[in-house]
Amino acid sequence: MTHVAEIVTFTLANGTSPEEFVKLSQASESFVRSAPGFAHRQLSQGEDGRWTDYVVWTDMKAAKDAAAQFPQQDFCAGLMAAINPESIKMRHENVLWNMTA
């Protein structure tokens, strides 16, 4: 079975601290965890200040359905206000190989 990676990169809006953004992201945990097809998620920040939200779904339908429902969630407005909207890049990719510890 091929999984799908949803990869979103972005920078934070001016005035948003990394700690504040992590808390805002954690508010989305219940929605993402309960979404059909959710497999894995991680959030990282690079040395250049760019963030990556990496979510693995069981298939493309699950990924696209979650993305479509995301904006209607209560936490979404606050989370999106903390992100520089011009910096957002989102893509879906088929996971071709996976290695875990």
Buried (B, 14 or more C-beta within 10 A) or exposed (E): EEBBBBBBBBBBBEEBEEEEBEEBBEBBEEBBEEBEBBBEBEBEBEEEEBBBBBBBBBBBEBBBBBBEEBEEBEBBEEBBEBBEEEBEEEEBEEBEEEEEE
